[in-house]
Amino acid sequence: MEKKNIDWSNLGFGYVQTDKRYVSNYSNGAWDEGALIDDPNITMSECACVLQYAQTVFEGLKAYTTESGKIVTFRPDLNAARLTASAKRLEMPVFPEDRFVDAVKQVVKANAAYVPPYGSGATLYIRPYMFGINPVIGVKPANDYQFRIFTTPVGPYFKGGAKPITIKVSDFDRAAPHGTGNIKAGLNYAMSLHAIVTAHAEGFDENMYLDPGTRTKVEETGGANFLFVTKDNKVVTPKSDSILPSITRRSLLIVAKEYLGLEVEEREVYFDEVKDFAEAGLCGTAAVISPVGKIVDHGKEICLPSGMDDMGPVTRKLYETLTGIQMGRIEAPKGWICEIE
Ligand SMILES: *Cc1c(COP(=O)(O)O)cnc(C)c1O
């Protein structure tokens, strides 16, 4: 298959229209058979539930080329399960999980010409999502839904090495106690827009959100979970009902335990403890791990001992092992790599 003429290593993270997208519609209580289509535009009522009341959930994963030239995705069954949890919380119908994985495969295969070559650092980002599409004006869930998957090629997350970032402790919350912080819903991102624009204007890369109930415990950033390393090399990650369960973070904990022989703790992490950690990183599909060099709490700086020049040694080991597994250089646990072609 002929690849598209794209300058892969200079691609950014923006929408680039690709050839095919997958669409399935839900009405009268059932999903239709679904299809790959050409039209990137959606026509809907001005009163569609998604436009009025934000009834929409999404997922994010990547397809990429391994060292041996295969096109694969990473643990798409977990994205399917998470979309199920998200849909249930917003009173939406469940898209069958086996059909989700099949649809991911179909749409990647149909856009194989946009899957970047091995070694470019670029990937094909896959965005599955679902939304209420019929007119709704009195507040209630929609009756009709659309499930869609589009793909877009994105460039390497770290151009010229992974530089540690600086984050601020936010005065805003991204989630409410007993709210929707643990599902992947667009509404959580709408909540975080003002906070991230404010943080950027003040010169920070990201926000650290504290637990919305007591504001004493670390939760996550707008789109990535935290991972900390203690001075005696324990990997610690915050546990909370309002954190989005990152697939990358869950995979890294297994890598830490099973591949690197490190002790792992998933528990409440008080902000007061952060000053004692040796390393910190943010984990998510986009970057795998982005190292954190500095955390600023209302002018008070916490400088991680790993510094502002490079990833800490444990963070680097975790990063290299998981990306090695993804790229087929290190043997993967059973079921982690989903072959497309
Ligand atoms: C998607 C997301 C993550 C990262 O999850 P991955 O499955 O690792 O990509 C973390 N936090 C939030 C709020 C997210 O929406």
The ligand as a Gaussian input file, in Angstrom:
#p B3LYP/6-31G(d) Opt

LIG

0 1
 C       -7.837000      10.194000      28.261000
 C       -7.454000      10.737000      29.587000
 C       -6.308000      10.285000      30.278000
 C       -5.324000       9.316000      29.688000
 O       -5.860000       8.052000      29.448000
 P       -5.142000       7.028000      28.453000
 O       -6.093000       5.889000      28.392000
 O       -3.854000       6.652000      29.068000
 O       -4.964000       7.750000      27.170000
 C       -6.061000      10.796000      31.533000
 N       -6.868000      11.734000      32.096000
 C       -7.961000      12.193000      31.450000
 C       -8.803000      13.220000      32.125000
 C       -8.286000      11.708000      30.184000
 O       -9.371000      12.193000      29.565000

